[in-house]
Amino acid sequence: MAGRCGSVSVWTGRRAPAGFVRLPEHVAIMDEYRERGTTRSVIREYESLDVTRVRRDMEA
């Protein structure tokens, strides 16, 4: 069975993730490790940060 990993990122606005993925450092890392697996993302919007709810949603 292949290994799995994941992460949760919290952003302050809709445009913030797009700015991050364009950073030269991020592009370089993704280029280097691109063949190591599959990337999937899910975007959810919340009115306020509720860590318990975010974790529950992440685990679902």
PDB file of N, CA, C and O in Angstrom, chain B, residues numbered from 101:
ATOM      1  N   MET B 101       0.836  -1.183   0.000  1.00  0.00           N
ATOM      2  CA  MET B 101       0.000   0.000   0.000  1.00  0.00           C
ATOM      3  C   MET B 101       0.877   1.240   0.000  1.00  0.00           C
ATOM      4  O   MET B 101       1.826   1.332   0.778  1.00  0.00           O
ATOM      5  N   ALA B 102       0.571   2.173  -0.848  1.00  0.00           N
ATOM      6  CA  ALA B 102       1.346   3.411  -0.955  1.00  0.00           C
ATOM      7  C   ALA B 102       1.084   4.312   0.245  1.00  0.00           C
ATOM      8  O   ALA B 102       0.008   4.271   0.842  1.00  0.00           O
ATOM      9  N   GLY B 103       2.062   5.112   0.585  1.00  0.00           N
ATOM     10  CA  GLY B 103       1.884   6.061   1.679  1.00  0.00           C
ATOM     11  C   GLY B 103       0.980   7.223   1.278  1.00  0.00           C
ATOM     12  O   GLY B 103       0.818   7.531   0.097  1.00  0.00           O
ATOM     13  N   ARG B 104       0.413   7.841   2.264  1.00  0.00           N
ATOM     14  CA  ARG B 104      -0.447   8.994   2.030  1.00  0.00           C
ATOM     15  C   ARG B 104      -0.046  10.097   2.982  1.00  0.00           C
ATOM     16  O   ARG B 104       0.454   9.839   4.077  1.00  0.00           O
ATOM     17  N   CYS B 105      -0.261  11.294   2.570  1.00  0.00           N
ATOM     18  CA  CYS B 105      -0.068  12.429   3.466  1.00  0.00           C
ATOM     19  C   CYS B 105      -1.068  13.508   3.073  1.00  0.00           C
ATOM     20  O   CYS B 105      -1.661  13.455   1.995  1.00  0.00           O
ATOM     21  N   GLY B 106      -1.245  14.461   3.929  1.00  0.00           N
ATOM     22  CA  GLY B 106      -2.183  15.531   3.636  1.00  0.00           C
ATOM     23  C   GLY B 106      -1.863  16.753   4.454  1.00  0.00           C
ATOM     24  O   GLY B 106      -1.020  16.725   5.351  1.00  0.00           O
ATOM     25  N   SER B 107      -2.537  17.806   4.135  1.00  0.00           N
ATOM     26  CA  SER B 107      -2.360  19.047   4.884  1.00  0.00           C
ATOM     27  C   SER B 107      -3.637  19.860   4.793  1.00  0.00           C
ATOM     28  O   SER B 107      -4.477  19.642   3.920  1.00  0.00           O
ATOM     29  N   VAL B 108      -3.762  20.792   5.707  1.00  0.00           N
ATOM     30  CA  VAL B 108      -4.872  21.735   5.704  1.00  0.00           C
ATOM     31  C   VAL B 108      -4.252  23.121   5.720  1.00  0.00           C
ATOM     32  O   VAL B 108      -3.381  23.415   6.538  1.00  0.00           O
ATOM     33  N   SER B 109      -4.702  23.955   4.824  1.00  0.00           N
ATOM     34  CA  SER B 109      -4.239  25.338   4.778  1.00  0.00           C
ATOM     35  C   SER B 109      -5.428  26.257   5.030  1.00  0.00           C
ATOM     36  O   SER B 109      -6.531  26.015   4.541  1.00  0.00           O
ATOM     37  N   VAL B 110      -5.189  27.297   5.787  1.00  0.00           N
ATOM     38  CA  VAL B 110      -6.236  28.276   6.068  1.00  0.00           C
ATOM     39  C   VAL B 110      -5.794  29.594   5.448  1.00  0.00           C
ATOM     40  O   VAL B 110      -4.708  30.095   5.739  1.00  0.00           O
ATOM     41  N   TRP B 111      -6.644  30.150   4.592  1.00  0.00           N
ATOM     42  CA  TRP B 111      -6.326  31.373   3.870  1.00  0.00           C
ATOM     43  C   TRP B 111      -7.281  32.479   4.285  1.00  0.00           C
ATOM     44  O   TRP B 111      -8.402  32.212   4.716  1.00  0.00           O
ATOM     45  N   THR B 112      -6.839  33.704   4.156  1.00  0.00           N
ATOM     46  CA  THR B 112      -7.666  34.843   4.563  1.00  0.00           C
ATOM     47  C   THR B 112      -8.512  35.401   3.428  1.00  0.00           C
ATOM     48  O   THR B 112      -9.321  36.302   3.650  1.00  0.00           O
ATOM     49  N   GLY B 113      -8.341  34.891   2.235  1.00  0.00           N
ATOM     50  CA  GLY B 113      -9.132  35.370   1.108  1.00  0.00           C
ATOM     51  C   GLY B 113      -9.048  34.415  -0.058  1.00  0.00           C
ATOM     52  O   GLY B 113      -8.191  33.532  -0.086  1.00  0.00           O
ATOM     53  N   ARG B 114      -9.931  34.587  -1.017  1.00  0.00           N
ATOM     54  CA  ARG B 114     -10.001  33.676  -2.165  1.00  0.00           C
ATOM     55  C   ARG B 114      -8.776  33.739  -3.062  1.00  0.00           C
ATOM     56  O   ARG B 114      -8.431  32.744  -3.700  1.00  0.00           O
ATOM     57  N   ARG B 115      -8.124  34.867  -3.121  1.00  0.00           N
ATOM     58  CA  ARG B 115      -6.968  35.013  -4.026  1.00  0.00           C
ATOM     59  C   ARG B 115      -5.653  34.534  -3.420  1.00  0.00           C
ATOM     60  O   ARG B 115      -4.680  34.326  -4.143  1.00  0.00           O
ATOM     61  N   ALA B 116      -5.615  34.363  -2.139  1.00  0.00           N
ATOM     62  CA  ALA B 116      -4.365  33.996  -1.463  1.00  0.00           C
ATOM     63  C   ALA B 116      -3.769  32.680  -1.962  1.00  0.00           C
ATOM     64  O   ALA B 116      -2.565  32.631  -2.211  1.00  0.00           O
ATOM     65  N   PRO B 117      -4.557  31.607  -2.121  1.00  0.00           N
ATOM     66  CA  PRO B 117      -3.940  30.358  -2.608  1.00  0.00           C
ATOM     67  C   PRO B 117      -3.332  30.492  -4.000  1.00  0.00           C
ATOM     68  O   PRO B 117      -2.281  29.912  -4.274  1.00  0.00           O
ATOM     69  N   ALA B 118      -3.978  31.244  -4.873  1.00  0.00           N
ATOM     70  CA  ALA B 118      -3.442  31.423  -6.229  1.00  0.00           C
ATOM     71  C   ALA B 118      -2.089  32.125  -6.181  1.00  0.00           C
ATOM     72  O   ALA B 118      -1.187  31.794  -6.950  1.00  0.00           O
ATOM     73  N   GLY B 119      -1.950  33.079  -5.291  1.00  0.00           N
ATOM     74  CA  GLY B 119      -0.666  33.760  -5.136  1.00  0.00           C
ATOM     75  C   GLY B 119       0.407  32.811  -4.627  1.00  0.00           C
ATOM     76  O   GLY B 119       1.556  32.872  -5.063  1.00  0.00           O
ATOM     77  N   PHE B 120       0.034  31.943  -3.713  1.00  0.00           N
ATOM     78  CA  PHE B 120       0.986  30.996  -3.148  1.00  0.00           C
ATOM     79  C   PHE B 120       1.491  30.013  -4.194  1.00  0.00           C
ATOM     80  O   PHE B 120       2.697  29.790  -4.300  1.00  0.00           O
ATOM     81  N   VAL B 121       0.586  29.423  -4.967  1.00  0.00           N
ATOM     82  CA  VAL B 121       1.027  28.398  -5.918  1.00  0.00           C
ATOM     83  C   VAL B 121       1.899  28.965  -7.032  1.00  0.00           C
ATOM     84  O   VAL B 121       2.573  28.208  -7.730  1.00  0.00           O
ATOM     85  N   ARG B 122       1.897  30.276  -7.207  1.00  0.00           N
ATOM     86  CA  ARG B 122       2.761  30.909  -8.215  1.00  0.00           C
ATOM     87  C   ARG B 122       4.144  31.282  -7.679  1.00  0.00           C
ATOM     88  O   ARG B 122       5.021  31.667  -8.452  1.00  0.00           O
ATOM     89  N   LEU B 123       4.345  31.172  -6.381  1.00  0.00           N
ATOM     90  CA  LEU B 123       5.648  31.517  -5.818  1.00  0.00           C
ATOM     91  C   LEU B 123       6.729  30.618  -6.415  1.00  0.00           C
ATOM     92  O   LEU B 123       6.519  29.413  -6.553  1.00  0.00           O
ATOM     93  N   PRO B 124       7.878  31.187  -6.768  1.00  0.00           N
ATOM     94  CA  PRO B 124       8.955  30.390  -7.368  1.00  0.00           C
ATOM     95  C   PRO B 124       9.359  29.188  -6.507  1.00  0.00           C
ATOM     96  O   PRO B 124       9.670  28.124  -7.043  1.00  0.00           O
ATOM     97  N   GLU B 125       9.358  29.347  -5.187  1.00  0.00           N
ATOM     98  CA  GLU B 125       9.731  28.246  -4.304  1.00  0.00           C
ATOM     99  C   GLU B 125       8.726  27.100  -4.415  1.00  0.00           C
ATOM    100  O   GLU B 125       9.121  25.934  -4.454  1.00  0.00           O
ATOM    101  N   HIS B 126       7.447  27.416  -4.466  1.00  0.00           N
ATOM    102  CA  HIS B 126       6.420  26.387  -4.577  1.00  0.00           C
ATOM    103  C   HIS B 126       6.511  25.687  -5.934  1.00  0.00           C
ATOM    104  O   HIS B 126       6.420  24.461  -6.011  1.00  0.00           O
ATOM    105  N   VAL B 127       6.686  26.451  -6.979  1.00  0.00           N
ATOM    106  CA  VAL B 127       6.804  25.873  -8.327  1.00  0.00           C
ATOM    107  C   VAL B 127       7.994  24.923  -8.391  1.00  0.00           C
ATOM    108  O   VAL B 127       7.888  23.839  -8.963  1.00  0.00           O
ATOM    109  N   ALA B 128       9.121  25.317  -7.811  1.00  0.00           N
ATOM    110  CA  ALA B 128      10.320  24.471  -7.834  1.00  0.00           C
ATOM    111  C   ALA B 128      10.079  23.156  -7.093  1.00  0.00           C
ATOM    112  O   ALA B 128      10.476  22.095  -7.573  1.00  0.00           O
ATOM    113  N   ILE B 129       9.436  23.219  -5.933  1.00  0.00           N
ATOM    114  CA  ILE B 129       9.160  22.004  -5.166  1.00  0.00           C
ATOM    115  C   ILE B 129       8.209  21.094  -5.940  1.00  0.00           C
ATOM    116  O   ILE B 129       8.438  19.887  -6.026  1.00  0.00           O
ATOM    117  N   MET B 130       7.152  21.662  -6.499  1.00  0.00           N
ATOM    118  CA  MET B 130       6.192  20.852  -7.246  1.00  0.00           C
ATOM    119  C   MET B 130       6.846  20.222  -8.478  1.00  0.00           C
ATOM    120  O   MET B 130       6.570  19.068  -8.805  1.00  0.00           O
ATOM    121  N   ASP B 131       7.704  20.972  -9.154  1.00  0.00           N
ATOM    122  CA  ASP B 131       8.408  20.415 -10.312  1.00  0.00           C
ATOM    123  C   ASP B 131       9.291  19.232  -9.907  1.00  0.00           C
ATOM    124  O   ASP B 131       9.342  18.218 -10.604  1.00  0.00           O
ATOM    125  N   GLU B 132       9.981  19.373  -8.778  1.00  0.00           N
ATOM    126  CA  GLU B 132      10.893  18.318  -8.352  1.00  0.00           C
ATOM    127  C   GLU B 132      10.156  17.045  -7.929  1.00  0.00           C
ATOM    128  O   GLU B 132      10.642  15.941  -8.175  1.00  0.00           O
ATOM    129  N   TYR B 133       9.013  17.187  -7.309  1.00  0.00           N
ATOM    130  CA  TYR B 133       8.311  16.029  -6.754  1.00  0.00           C
ATOM    131  C   TYR B 133       7.052  15.639  -7.526  1.00  0.00           C
ATOM    132  O   TYR B 133       6.276  14.804  -7.061  1.00  0.00           O
ATOM    133  N   ARG B 134       6.849  16.220  -8.673  1.00  0.00           N
ATOM    134  CA  ARG B 134       5.621  16.015  -9.453  1.00  0.00           C
ATOM    135  C   ARG B 134       5.296  14.541  -9.715  1.00  0.00           C
ATOM    136  O   ARG B 134       4.127  14.155  -9.681  1.00  0.00           O
ATOM    137  N   GLU B 135       6.292  13.730  -9.968  1.00  0.00           N
ATOM    138  CA  GLU B 135       6.076  12.326 -10.334  1.00  0.00           C
ATOM    139  C   GLU B 135       5.873  11.407  -9.134  1.00  0.00           C
ATOM    140  O   GLU B 135       5.690  10.204  -9.316  1.00  0.00           O
ATOM    141  N   ARG B 136       5.899  11.928  -7.938  1.00  0.00           N
ATOM    142  CA  ARG B 136       5.815  11.078  -6.747  1.00  0.00           C
ATOM    143  C   ARG B 136       4.403  10.728  -6.322  1.00  0.00           C
ATOM    144  O   ARG B 136       4.221   9.920  -5.411  1.00  0.00           O
ATOM    145  N   GLY B 137       3.421  11.300  -6.943  1.00  0.00           N
ATOM    146  CA  GLY B 137       2.059  10.975  -6.528  1.00  0.00           C
ATOM    147  C   GLY B 137       1.037  11.874  -7.203  1.00  0.00           C
ATOM    148  O   GLY B 137       1.314  12.522  -8.212  1.00  0.00           O
ATOM    149  N   THR B 138      -0.128  11.893  -6.630  1.00  0.00           N
ATOM    150  CA  THR B 138      -1.238  12.662  -7.159  1.00  0.00           C
ATOM    151  C   THR B 138      -1.592  13.758  -6.172  1.00  0.00           C
ATOM    152  O   THR B 138      -1.522  13.560  -4.959  1.00  0.00           O
ATOM    153  N   THR B 139      -1.964  14.893  -6.686  1.00  0.00           N
ATOM    154  CA  THR B 139      -2.374  16.001  -5.840  1.00  0.00           C
ATOM    155  C   THR B 139      -3.869  16.217  -6.010  1.00  0.00           C
ATOM    156  O   THR B 139      -4.393  16.215  -7.124  1.00  0.00           O
ATOM    157  N   ARG B 140      -4.533  16.401  -4.902  1.00  0.00           N
ATOM    158  CA  ARG B 140      -5.967  16.679  -4.928  1.00  0.00           C
ATOM    159  C   ARG B 140      -6.226  17.803  -3.951  1.00  0.00           C
ATOM    160  O   ARG B 140      -5.610  17.856  -2.887  1.00  0.00           O
ATOM    161  N   SER B 141      -7.119  18.691  -4.293  1.00  0.00           N
ATOM    162  CA  SER B 141      -7.451  19.762  -3.363  1.00  0.00           C
ATOM    163  C   SER B 141      -8.964  19.922  -3.256  1.00  0.00           C
ATOM    164  O   SER B 141      -9.714  19.649  -4.193  1.00  0.00           O
ATOM    165  N   VAL B 142      -9.368  20.363  -2.108  1.00  0.00           N
ATOM    166  CA  VAL B 142     -10.771  20.645  -1.830  1.00  0.00           C
ATOM    167  C   VAL B 142     -10.812  22.029  -1.199  1.00  0.00           C
ATOM    168  O   VAL B 142     -10.035  22.328  -0.292  1.00  0.00           O
ATOM    169  N   ILE B 143     -11.701  22.853  -1.669  1.00  0.00           N
ATOM    170  CA  ILE B 143     -11.836  24.201  -1.112  1.00  0.00           C
ATOM    171  C   ILE B 143     -13.163  24.292  -0.376  1.00  0.00           C
ATOM    172  O   ILE B 143     -14.218  23.968  -0.922  1.00  0.00           O
ATOM    173  N   ARG B 144     -13.092  24.734   0.854  1.00  0.00           N
ATOM    174  CA  ARG B 144     -14.293  24.970   1.651  1.00  0.00           C
ATOM    175  C   ARG B 144     -14.202  26.379   2.211  1.00  0.00           C
ATOM    176  O   ARG B 144     -13.122  26.845   2.575  1.00  0.00           O
ATOM    177  N   GLU B 145     -15.316  27.038   2.278  1.00  0.00           N
ATOM    178  CA  GLU B 145     -15.354  28.390   2.841  1.00  0.00           C
ATOM    179  C   GLU B 145     -16.148  28.383   4.135  1.00  0.00           C
ATOM    180  O   GLU B 145     -17.205  27.758   4.229  1.00  0.00           O
ATOM    181  N   TYR B 146     -15.622  29.088   5.131  1.00  0.00           N
ATOM    182  CA  TYR B 146     -16.254  29.197   6.439  1.00  0.00           C
ATOM    183  C   TYR B 146     -16.361  30.672   6.802  1.00  0.00           C
ATOM    184  O   TYR B 146     -15.538  31.486   6.384  1.00  0.00           O
ATOM    185  N   GLU B 147     -17.359  30.999   7.566  1.00  0.00           N
ATOM    186  CA  GLU B 147     -17.522  32.383   8.039  1.00  0.00           C
ATOM    187  C   GLU B 147     -16.467  32.741   9.080  1.00  0.00           C
ATOM    188  O   GLU B 147     -16.013  33.884   9.145  1.00  0.00           O
ATOM    189  N   SER B 148     -16.080  31.761   9.892  1.00  0.00           N
ATOM    190  CA  SER B 148     -15.047  31.974  10.906  1.00  0.00           C
ATOM    191  C   SER B 148     -14.279  30.671  11.080  1.00  0.00           C
ATOM    192  O   SER B 148     -14.728  29.605  10.658  1.00  0.00           O
ATOM    193  N   LEU B 149     -13.123  30.775  11.702  1.00  0.00           N
ATOM    194  CA  LEU B 149     -12.279  29.596  11.892  1.00  0.00           C
ATOM    195  C   LEU B 149     -12.761  28.801  13.101  1.00  0.00           C
ATOM    196  O   LEU B 149     -12.683  29.266  14.238  1.00  0.00           O
ATOM    197  N   ASP B 150     -13.252  27.615  12.840  1.00  0.00           N
ATOM    198  CA  ASP B 150     -13.667  26.670  13.871  1.00  0.00           C
ATOM    199  C   ASP B 150     -12.835  25.412  13.631  1.00  0.00           C
ATOM    200  O   ASP B 150     -13.174  24.586  12.784  1.00  0.00           O
ATOM    201  N   VAL B 151     -11.756  25.276  14.378  1.00  0.00           N
ATOM    202  CA  VAL B 151     -10.794  24.203  14.147  1.00  0.00           C
ATOM    203  C   VAL B 151     -11.454  22.826  14.246  1.00  0.00           C
ATOM    204  O   VAL B 151     -11.132  21.932  13.464  1.00  0.00           O
ATOM    205  N   THR B 152     -12.354  22.649  15.176  1.00  0.00           N
ATOM    206  CA  THR B 152     -13.042  21.367  15.329  1.00  0.00           C
ATOM    207  C   THR B 152     -13.835  21.033  14.072  1.00  0.00           C
ATOM    208  O   THR B 152     -13.800  19.898  13.597  1.00  0.00           O
ATOM    209  N   ARG B 153     -14.543  22.007  13.539  1.00  0.00           N
ATOM    210  CA  ARG B 153     -15.335  21.774  12.324  1.00  0.00           C
ATOM    211  C   ARG B 153     -14.432  21.503  11.122  1.00  0.00           C
ATOM    212  O   ARG B 153     -14.709  20.608  10.323  1.00  0.00           O
ATOM    213  N   VAL B 154     -13.361  22.269  10.996  1.00  0.00           N
ATOM    214  CA  VAL B 154     -12.434  22.059   9.877  1.00  0.00           C
ATOM    215  C   VAL B 154     -11.850  20.657   9.949  1.00  0.00           C
ATOM    216  O   VAL B 154     -11.777  19.969   8.930  1.00  0.00           O
ATOM    217  N   ARG B 155     -11.439  20.225  11.119  1.00  0.00           N
ATOM    218  CA  ARG B 155     -10.864  18.879  11.264  1.00  0.00           C
ATOM    219  C   ARG B 155     -11.889  17.796  10.934  1.00  0.00           C
ATOM    220  O   ARG B 155     -11.567  16.817  10.261  1.00  0.00           O
ATOM    221  N   ARG B 156     -13.123  17.972  11.409  1.00  0.00           N
ATOM    222  CA  ARG B 156     -14.171  17.007  11.120  1.00  0.00           C
ATOM    223  C   ARG B 156     -14.408  16.924   9.614  1.00  0.00           C
ATOM    224  O   ARG B 156     -14.542  15.831   9.065  1.00  0.00           O
ATOM    225  N   ASP B 157     -14.461  18.067   8.953  1.00  0.00           N
ATOM    226  CA  ASP B 157     -14.652  18.092   7.496  1.00  0.00           C
ATOM    227  C   ASP B 157     -13.472  17.454   6.780  1.00  0.00           C
ATOM    228  O   ASP B 157     -13.653  16.734   5.798  1.00  0.00           O
ATOM    229  N   MET B 158     -12.260  17.717   7.271  1.00  0.00           N
ATOM    230  CA  MET B 158     -11.055  17.157   6.654  1.00  0.00           C
ATOM    231  C   MET B 158     -11.065  15.637   6.729  1.00  0.00           C
ATOM    232  O   MET B 158     -10.738  14.957   5.756  1.00  0.00           O
ATOM    233  N   GLU B 159     -11.439  15.113   7.878  1.00  0.00           N
ATOM    234  CA  GLU B 159     -11.426  13.669   8.073  1.00  0.00           C
ATOM    235  C   GLU B 159     -12.522  12.969   7.305  1.00  0.00           C
ATOM    236  O   GLU B 159     -12.411  11.778   7.014  1.00  0.00           O
ATOM    237  N   ALA B 160     -13.587  13.694   6.968  1.00  0.00           N
ATOM    238  CA  ALA B 160     -14.681  13.107   6.172  1.00  0.00           C
ATOM    239  C   ALA B 160     -14.210  12.960   4.762  1.00  0.00           C
ATOM    240  O   ALA B 160     -14.959  12.487   3.907  1.00  0.00           O
TER     241      ALA B 160
END
